[in-house]
């Protein structure tokens, strides 16, 4: 059985992430989605437990997927779950530069290879940081996230007529 690891902070999990998992699940026997705490990013909007629950609910329809919440090196998680590769989604060339460097470091540390899965063009613009900003200012993000995530974002940021807010600084 071939197991791969799809790590990320998933704060929040969105349709681009969902697409990568669905496509990866068709290629490998098991996909382990690792919800990580990324110390390079700001304090997460949702706790690791909340993010893990959202991912599990969002992926309930996908066969051969399981989710773990962790706070350690990705290569350690890959070893612990028996992953033969790490899967990373790519939206743009700018993602590739950063992901390539991490893939090379992970290979040097553990010998684990990284497989890149490019997102389709209709998901390429979706980013968790943008979704949080839109939701925070009352925008509707339901087209970009699974239902389980949309409901939690709505709970966190109830929309109160702030429609029309756009992404970016004033």
Kinemage of the C-alpha trace (Angstrom):
@kinemage 1
@onewidth
@group {chain A} dominant
@subgroup {mainchain}
@vectorlist {calphas} color= white
{ca unk a 1} P 0.000 0.000 0.000
{ca unk a 2} L 1.336 3.423 -0.979
{ca unk a 3} L 0.789 6.138 1.602
{ca unk a 4} L 1.505 9.817 0.968
{ca unk a 5} L 1.429 12.799 3.294
{ca unk a 6} L -0.309 16.083 2.448
{ca unk a 7} L 0.829 18.576 5.114
{ca unk a 8} L -0.388 22.113 5.663
{ca unk a 9} L -1.688 24.601 8.160
{ca unk a 10} L -5.138 24.585 6.462
{ca unk a 11} L -6.253 27.751 8.249
{ca unk a 12} L -8.795 27.414 6.775
{ca unk a 13} L -9.034 24.380 4.501
{ca unk a 14} L -10.368 25.508 1.101
{ca unk a 15} L -11.449 24.115 -2.260
{ca unk a 16} L -7.895 24.242 -3.617
{ca unk a 17} L -6.778 21.941 -0.802
{ca unk a 18} L -9.823 19.758 -1.397
{ca unk a 19} L -8.950 19.434 -5.083
{ca unk a 20} L -5.377 18.351 -4.300
{ca unk a 21} L -6.584 15.676 -1.854
{ca unk a 22} L -9.250 14.355 -4.234
{ca unk a 23} L -6.770 14.106 -7.112
{ca unk a 24} L -4.052 12.597 -4.921
{ca unk a 25} L -6.480 10.000 -3.525
{ca unk a 26} L -6.996 8.716 -7.079
{ca unk a 27} L -3.237 8.180 -7.476
{ca unk a 28} L -2.278 6.612 -4.133
{ca unk a 29} L -3.782 4.054 -1.767
{ca unk a 30} L -3.832 6.330 1.272
{ca unk a 31} L -3.515 10.071 1.766
{ca unk a 32} L -2.719 11.291 5.255
{ca unk a 33} L -3.633 14.956 5.663
{ca unk a 34} L -1.447 16.463 8.375
{ca unk a 35} L -2.816 19.609 9.979
{ca unk a 36} L 0.240 21.473 11.207
{ca unk a 37} L 1.009 24.453 13.373
{ca unk a 38} L 3.293 26.593 11.209
{ca unk a 39} L 5.484 28.775 13.471
{ca unk a 40} L 6.345 30.987 10.476
{ca unk a 41} L 2.720 32.106 10.194
{ca unk a 42} L 0.728 34.342 12.510
{ca unk a 43} L -1.444 32.906 15.246
{ca unk a 44} L -3.966 30.637 13.500
{ca unk a 45} L -7.616 31.642 13.231
{ca unk a 46} L -8.685 28.118 14.203
{ca unk a 47} L -7.066 25.731 16.682
{ca unk a 48} L -5.393 22.569 15.423
{ca unk a 49} L -8.369 20.586 16.710
{ca unk a 50} L -10.871 22.823 14.891
{ca unk a 51} L -8.874 22.671 11.659
{ca unk a 52} L -8.572 18.887 11.922
{ca unk a 53} L -12.344 18.568 12.394
{ca unk a 54} L -13.040 20.833 9.403
{ca unk a 55} L -10.661 18.824 7.210
{ca unk a 56} L -12.210 15.514 8.306
{ca unk a 57} L -15.734 16.776 7.607
{ca unk a 58} L -14.682 18.230 4.250
{ca unk a 59} L -13.042 14.968 3.165
{ca unk a 60} L -15.632 12.495 4.475
{ca unk a 61} L -16.617 11.640 0.880
{ca unk a 62} L -13.041 10.779 -0.198
{ca unk a 63} L -11.986 7.131 0.176
{ca unk a 64} L -8.521 6.347 1.548
{ca unk a 65} L -7.955 9.590 3.464
{ca unk a 66} L -7.208 10.103 7.118
{ca unk a 67} L -6.307 13.213 9.071
{ca unk a 68} L -3.810 13.867 11.849
{ca unk a 69} L -3.092 17.015 13.818
{ca unk a 70} L 0.594 17.462 14.624
{ca unk a 71} L 3.200 19.938 15.833
{ca unk a 72} L 6.488 18.502 14.599
{ca unk a 73} L 8.678 18.276 11.509
{ca unk a 74} L 6.903 17.115 8.375
{ca unk a 75} L 9.561 14.445 7.769
{ca unk a 76} L 8.892 13.017 11.239
{ca unk a 77} L 5.174 12.834 10.466
{ca unk a 78} L 5.948 11.182 7.108
{ca unk a 79} L 8.034 8.542 8.887
{ca unk a 80} L 5.421 8.012 11.603
{ca unk a 81} L 2.595 7.420 9.106
{ca unk a 82} L 4.734 5.357 6.725
{ca unk a 83} L 4.491 7.831 3.854
{ca unk a 84} L 6.638 7.156 0.813
{ca unk a 85} L 6.202 10.743 -0.400
{ca unk a 86} L 5.026 14.195 0.611
{ca unk a 87} L 2.414 15.851 -1.608
{ca unk a 88} L 2.352 19.621 -2.067
{ca unk a 89} L -0.123 21.643 -4.076
{ca unk a 90} L 1.115 24.416 -6.343
{ca unk a 91} L -0.915 27.443 -7.418
{ca unk a 92} L 1.755 29.538 -9.111
{ca unk a 93} L 5.454 29.719 -9.920
{ca unk a 94} L 5.984 31.646 -6.684
{ca unk a 95} L 4.720 28.600 -4.730
{ca unk a 96} L 7.198 26.375 -6.566
{ca unk a 97} L 10.248 28.353 -5.405
{ca unk a 98} L 9.386 27.955 -1.736
{ca unk a 99} L 8.093 24.391 -2.036
{ca unk a 100} L 11.162 23.243 -3.980
{ca unk a 101} L 13.451 24.464 -1.223
{ca unk a 102} L 11.376 22.629 1.406
{ca unk a 103} L 11.296 19.485 -0.756
{ca unk a 104} L 15.072 19.505 -1.065
{ca unk a 105} L 15.510 19.994 2.689
{ca unk a 106} L 13.016 17.219 3.460
{ca unk a 107} L 14.815 14.853 1.079
{ca unk a 108} L 18.180 15.605 2.679
{ca unk a 109} L 16.751 15.082 6.170
{ca unk a 110} L 14.870 11.884 5.476
{ca unk a 111} L 15.130 10.671 1.901
{ca unk a 112} L 11.399 11.256 1.418
{ca unk a 113} L 10.487 12.546 -2.034
{ca unk a 114} L 7.990 15.324 -2.715
{ca unk a 115} L 5.316 15.140 -5.401
{ca unk a 116} L 3.894 18.433 -6.699
{ca unk a 117} L 0.255 18.622 -7.747
{ca unk a 118} L -0.643 21.811 -9.624
{ca unk a 119} L -4.088 23.215 -8.924
{ca unk a 120} L -6.507 23.870 -11.741
{ca unk a 121} L -6.920 27.455 -12.856
{ca unk a 122} L -10.286 27.879 -11.166
{ca unk a 123} L -8.672 27.210 -7.762
{ca unk a 124} L -5.254 28.791 -8.346
{ca unk a 125} L -6.151 32.151 -6.802
{ca unk a 126} L -7.586 30.755 -3.571
{ca unk a 127} L -5.397 31.339 -0.532
{ca unk a 128} L -6.280 30.890 3.127
{ca unk a 129} L -4.958 34.345 4.018
{ca unk a 130} L -7.253 35.958 1.434
{ca unk a 131} L -10.247 33.939 2.601
{ca unk a 132} L -9.703 35.050 6.187
{ca unk a 133} L -9.494 38.684 5.116
{ca unk a 134} L -12.648 38.511 3.001
{ca unk a 135} L -14.576 36.718 5.777
{ca unk a 136} L -13.290 39.119 8.437
{ca unk a 137} L -14.731 42.061 6.485
{ca unk a 138} L -18.080 40.405 5.868
{ca unk a 139} L -17.498 39.029 2.387
{ca unk a 140} L -19.008 35.779 1.169
{ca unk a 141} L -16.431 32.978 0.812
{ca unk a 142} L -18.861 30.074 0.480
{ca unk a 143} L -17.873 29.469 -3.169
{ca unk a 144} L -14.254 28.892 -2.142
{ca unk a 145} L -14.520 26.557 0.855
{ca unk a 146} L -16.293 23.304 1.752
{ca unk a 147} L -19.585 23.678 3.676
{ca unk a 148} L -17.994 22.587 6.969
{ca unk a 149} L -15.509 25.434 6.693
{ca unk a 150} L -18.054 28.012 5.497
{ca unk a 151} L -20.239 27.449 8.551
{ca unk a 152} L -17.311 27.858 10.950
{ca unk a 153} L -16.144 31.024 9.185
{ca unk a 154} L -19.692 32.388 9.421
{ca unk a 155} L -19.719 31.584 13.154
{ca unk a 156} L -16.375 33.327 13.594
{ca unk a 157} L -17.214 36.324 11.377
{ca unk a 158} L -20.978 36.839 11.154
{ca unk a 159} L -21.836 38.872 8.084
{ca unk a 160} L -23.554 42.091 9.010
{ca unk a 161} L -24.095 44.009 5.823
{ca unk a 162} L -20.421 44.661 5.168
{ca unk a 163} L -20.899 43.438 1.601
{ca unk a 164} L -18.749 45.055 -0.981
{ca unk a 165} L -15.555 44.837 1.035
{ca unk a 166} L -12.618 44.005 -1.161
{ca unk a 167} L -9.347 42.296 -0.486
{ca unk a 168} L -6.371 44.522 0.211
{ca unk a 169} L -5.455 47.504 2.236
{ca unk a 170} L -7.301 50.828 1.927
